[in-house]
Amino acid sequence: GTLGAKGYFELKLKDLRAYPPLKSVVYQHMREFGNTVVSLHMIQVSLTLIESRETILAAPYLGLTPHTLFDEPSTSPASTSPLMMNVQRVGNYLLNSGQAKSTSAFQELNKNAWYADSIYRPPVESGSMFSFCLQRVSTMLDAVRYEWAPIGGSENGIMAIDHSFEFYRIWSALQFLSCLPPTDGYALQELFGDGYVWAGCTIIYFLRQRERFEVFDFCYHIHRVRMALQTPEDPVLCVDT
């Protein structure tokens, strides 16, 4: 039953649980990495909101509509930009009527209007800072990709089962230990928050091990056993389900 499955994995991982730097080094580094990923995502969301707000505010002055928002910008915004057209119309009227005291001022005004149009007009291809950072993470994982996600080389030529160094197995063990009752009075989630979970999910994603993790994860296995046996009298492994 679930107690037997839990006891089996707990016994198998007792050495890892007693590893002295497990919390101070392993979980701490995972927490820092995961918090960095989440922080970058939050920054990207904020940047997207700011860009959207600026585009909405500038659209009437630039002549932008939902249908023309991402069209290729013309070489001369004077033909499509209400800002440029109004500035030129006012300037030409004052110059032709002789009321302008300085022609250089209107030339400078046209130049500033052109500059404002160029910096507030949304680019056709806008890059994502978060996507760039995730690409850097994937590149950094290349140094350990063969070790954490080996192709072949197992006892059966397909997948290592009994002795595996793949990351999803390591993360499965770390996740299982994080669900056990604390031994020092503080649960891992209280000490490290959700950062280490984000780190594990990010690395598994870039190593393309999600399917293997979902099939062989220790917690998933215990949960499936519990659901199959329908034994509510067994204690729940995780504090929060």
LORO-200690 format. One line per field, with one value per residue (C-alpha): x, y, z negated; residue in one letter. Coordinates in Angstrom, 2 decimals. Layout:
! LORO-200690
x (X / ...)
y (Y / ...)
z (Z / ...)
resn (A / ...)
END
This chain:
! LORO-200690
x (0.00 / 0.95 / 2.76 / 4.91 / 5.73 / 6.54 / 8.69 / 10.56 / 11.53 / 12.28 / 14.66 / 16.31 / 16.89 / 17.99 / 21.63 / 20.63 / 18.40 / 21.34 / 23.66 / 24.92 / 24.97 / 21.55 / 19.76 / 22.57 / 23.93 / 21.62 / 18.23 / 19.70 / 21.21 / 18.02 / 16.06 / 18.31 / 18.08 / 14.31 / 13.77 / 15.88 / 13.70 / 10.51 / 11.91 / 12.86 / 9.38 / 7.79 / 10.05 / 9.03 / 5.33 / 5.86 / 7.73 / 4.96 / 2.34 / 4.37 / 4.88 / 1.18 / 0.20 / 2.63 / 1.34 / -2.28 / -1.47 / 0.63 / -1.61 / -3.89 / -0.87 / 0.81 / -2.30 / -2.14 / -5.11 / -5.38 / -5.11 / -1.98 / -0.24 / 2.49 / 2.69 / 6.04 / 6.74 / 6.85 / 9.98 / 8.00 / 5.68 / 4.39 / 1.87 / 0.34 / 1.16 / -1.38 / 1.38 / 3.66 / 0.85 / -0.46 / 3.00 / 3.80 / 0.39 / 0.79 / 4.38 / 3.58 / 0.68 / 2.79 / 5.68 / 3.46 / 1.52 / 4.68 / 3.80 / 6.78 / 9.66 / 12.17 / 12.18 / 14.85 / 12.46 / 9.92 / 12.61 / 13.64 / 9.99 / 9.59 / 12.76 / 11.52 / 8.14 / 9.86 / 12.01 / 8.98 / 7.17 / 10.11 / 10.64 / 6.96 / 6.01 / 6.06 / 8.69 / 7.60 / 9.71 / 9.93 / 12.32 / 11.55 / 14.09 / 12.67 / 13.01 / 16.60 / 17.39 / 15.81 / 17.95 / 21.00 / 19.86 / 19.56 / 23.07 / 24.44 / 22.91 / 24.92 / 27.88 / 26.03 / 23.47 / 25.24 / 25.64 / 22.12 / 20.32 / 22.43 / 21.31 / 21.69 / 24.51 / 22.14 / 21.98 / 19.09 / 20.27 / 17.19 / 16.74 / 18.57 / 16.19 / 18.08 / 21.14 / 20.40 / 22.20 / 19.52 / 18.36 / 14.68 / 15.56 / 17.61 / 14.81 / 12.29 / 14.35 / 14.64 / 10.93 / 10.12 / 12.34 / 10.71 / 7.34 / 8.50 / 7.76 / 10.54 / 13.17 / 14.26 / 10.89 / 10.81 / 9.39 / 11.44 / 8.77 / 8.93 / 12.70 / 13.02 / 9.59 / 8.68 / 11.98 / 13.54 / 10.41 / 10.67 / 14.32 / 13.57 / 10.74 / 12.88 / 15.80 / 13.52 / 11.88 / 15.16 / 16.47 / 13.21 / 12.58 / 9.01 / 7.48 / 10.05 / 9.57 / 5.80 / 6.17 / 8.91 / 8.51 / 8.37 / 5.57 / 3.50 / 3.97 / 2.74 / -0.19 / -1.17 / -0.97 / -3.17 / -5.73 / -5.78 / -6.20 / -8.67 / -7.43 / -8.26 / -7.06 / -3.44 / -1.74 / -1.21 / 2.42 / 2.39 / 1.27 / -0.52 / -2.26)
y (0.00 / 3.63 / 3.07 / 0.39 / 2.54 / 5.53 / 3.42 / 1.88 / 5.23 / 6.73 / 3.86 / 4.14 / 7.87 / 7.86 / 8.56 / 11.48 / 12.83 / 12.68 / 14.43 / 17.44 / 20.07 / 19.00 / 22.06 / 24.58 / 23.91 / 21.83 / 23.26 / 26.72 / 26.83 / 25.45 / 28.15 / 30.92 / 29.63 / 29.19 / 32.61 / 34.12 / 32.49 / 33.69 / 37.21 / 37.43 / 36.30 / 38.93 / 41.60 / 40.50 / 40.67 / 44.19 / 45.27 / 43.89 / 45.82 / 49.03 / 48.60 / 47.89 / 50.98 / 53.17 / 51.81 / 52.48 / 56.05 / 56.78 / 55.06 / 58.09 / 60.31 / 57.72 / 56.73 / 53.13 / 50.78 / 47.10 / 46.28 / 48.36 / 47.98 / 45.64 / 46.71 / 47.58 / 51.25 / 53.55 / 55.54 / 58.75 / 58.79 / 62.19 / 60.43 / 58.25 / 59.87 / 62.46 / 63.88 / 64.58 / 65.81 / 68.28 / 69.59 / 70.14 / 71.69 / 74.21 / 74.94 / 75.49 / 77.79 / 79.96 / 80.08 / 80.92 / 83.54 / 85.26 / 84.91 / 82.67 / 84.52 / 81.67 / 79.08 / 77.04 / 76.49 / 74.83 / 72.71 / 71.56 / 70.89 / 68.67 / 66.81 / 66.22 / 65.05 / 62.59 / 61.35 / 60.96 / 58.99 / 56.61 / 55.87 / 55.41 / 53.35 / 49.63 / 47.57 / 44.92 / 42.31 / 42.82 / 40.58 / 39.06 / 39.44 / 36.36 / 34.23 / 35.39 / 34.46 / 31.03 / 30.46 / 31.29 / 28.77 / 26.11 / 26.97 / 26.73 / 23.26 / 22.07 / 21.63 / 18.88 / 17.80 / 14.55 / 13.66 / 14.61 / 13.53 / 10.79 / 9.20 / 5.42 / 3.89 / 2.17 / -1.47 / -2.03 / 0.40 / 2.60 / 3.91 / 3.43 / 2.15 / 0.84 / 3.09 / 6.40 / 9.74 / 11.55 / 14.78 / 13.88 / 11.04 / 13.38 / 15.92 / 13.18 / 12.28 / 15.92 / 16.47 / 13.33 / 14.42 / 17.85 / 16.17 / 14.27 / 15.66 / 18.01 / 16.72 / 20.13 / 21.83 / 23.64 / 22.29 / 22.83 / 25.04 / 27.27 / 27.56 / 27.86 / 28.77 / 27.68 / 28.67 / 25.21 / 23.78 / 26.30 / 25.37 / 21.67 / 22.22 / 24.56 / 22.14 / 19.18 / 21.19 / 22.07 / 18.53 / 17.27 / 14.85 / 15.79 / 12.54 / 10.40 / 12.38 / 11.96 / 8.20 / 7.43 / 10.13 / 8.71 / 11.00 / 10.30 / 6.58 / 6.77 / 8.92 / 6.44 / 3.57 / 5.47 / 6.26 / 2.64 / 1.15 / 3.75 / 3.49 / 6.80 / 5.46 / 5.72 / 8.97 / 11.53 / 11.87 / 15.57 / 18.23 / 20.18 / 18.15)
z (0.00 / -0.31 / -3.61 / -2.04 / 0.99 / -1.21 / -3.53 / -0.59 / 0.93 / -2.47 / -3.24 / 0.16 / -0.32 / -3.95 / -3.01 / -0.83 / -3.59 / -6.01 / -3.57 / -5.59 / -2.79 / -1.46 / -2.81 / -3.05 / 0.45 / 2.67 / 1.74 / 1.22 / 4.72 / 6.19 / 4.34 / 5.68 / 9.23 / 9.09 / 7.52 / 10.30 / 12.97 / 11.29 / 10.82 / 14.50 / 15.47 / 13.23 / 14.74 / 18.25 / 17.30 / 15.94 / 19.08 / 21.26 / 19.30 / 19.56 / 23.31 / 23.79 / 21.83 / 23.77 / 27.07 / 26.09 / 25.06 / 28.16 / 30.72 / 31.41 / 32.08 / 34.33 / 36.28 / 35.07 / 35.08 / 34.15 / 37.86 / 38.47 / 35.13 / 36.35 / 39.98 / 41.44 / 40.61 / 43.59 / 44.39 / 44.01 / 40.96 / 42.09 / 44.35 / 41.62 / 38.29 / 37.02 / 34.84 / 37.80 / 40.02 / 37.43 / 36.57 / 40.26 / 40.93 / 38.10 / 39.05 / 42.72 / 41.86 / 39.57 / 42.03 / 45.02 / 43.11 / 41.97 / 38.29 / 37.53 / 35.90 / 36.28 / 39.07 / 37.30 / 34.38 / 36.66 / 38.26 / 34.80 / 33.94 / 37.00 / 36.09 / 32.51 / 33.76 / 36.11 / 33.22 / 30.92 / 33.61 / 34.01 / 30.29 / 29.40 / 32.44 / 31.45 / 33.26 / 35.71 / 33.95 / 30.20 / 28.29 / 24.92 / 22.14 / 20.42 / 23.56 / 23.98 / 20.37 / 20.78 / 23.87 / 21.78 / 19.17 / 21.86 / 23.07 / 19.53 / 19.16 / 22.15 / 19.78 / 17.86 / 20.46 / 21.37 / 17.69 / 16.59 / 19.76 / 21.36 / 24.59 / 24.45 / 22.46 / 19.98 / 19.06 / 21.46 / 24.13 / 23.72 / 20.19 / 16.92 / 14.24 / 11.22 / 11.45 / 13.07 / 13.02 / 14.98 / 13.43 / 13.24 / 10.85 / 8.69 / 8.66 / 7.86 / 4.79 / 3.72 / 4.15 / 2.16 / -0.72 / -0.71 / -1.35 / -4.43 / -7.89 / -9.04 / -11.47 / -12.78 / -13.22 / -9.87 / -6.63 / -3.49 / -1.99 / -5.05 / -4.68 / -0.91 / 0.41 / 3.95 / 5.55 / 5.52 / 7.18 / 10.02 / 10.44 / 10.74 / 13.22 / 15.34 / 15.57 / 16.34 / 19.12 / 20.82 / 20.48 / 22.05 / 19.20 / 18.29 / 19.56 / 17.76 / 14.58 / 14.67 / 15.18 / 12.64 / 9.99 / 6.46 / 5.25 / 8.35 / 7.79 / 4.18 / 5.24 / 7.96 / 5.47 / 3.04 / 5.72 / 6.90 / 3.42 / 2.18 / -1.40 / -3.09 / -6.44 / -5.26 / -6.33 / -3.61 / -2.58 / -1.76 / -4.17 / -1.43 / 1.27)
resn (G / T / L / G / A / K / G / Y / F / E / L / K / L / K / D / L / R / A / Y / P / P / L / K / S / V / V / Y / Q / H / M / R / E / F / G / N / T / V / V / S / L / H / M / I / Q / V / S / L / T / L / I / E / S / R / E / T / I / L / A / A / P / Y / L / G / L / T / P / H / T / L / F / D / E / P / S / T / S / P / A / S / T / S / P / L / M / M / N / V / Q / R / V / G / N / Y / L / L / N / S / G / Q / A / K / S / T / S / A / F / Q / E / L / N / K / N / A / W / Y / A / D / S / I / Y / R / P / P / V / E / S / G / S / M / F / S / F / C / L / Q / R / V / S / T / M / L / D / A / V / R / Y / E / W / A / P / I / G / G / S / E / N / G / I / M / A / I / D / H / S / F / E / F / Y / R / I / W / S / A / L / Q / F / L / S / C / L / P / P / T / D / G / Y / A / L / Q / E / L / F / G / D / G / Y / V / W / A / G / C / T / I / I / Y / F / L / R / Q / R / E / R / F / E / V / F / D / F / C / Y / H / I / H / R / V / R / M / A / L / Q / T / P / E / D / P / V / L / C / V / D / T)
END
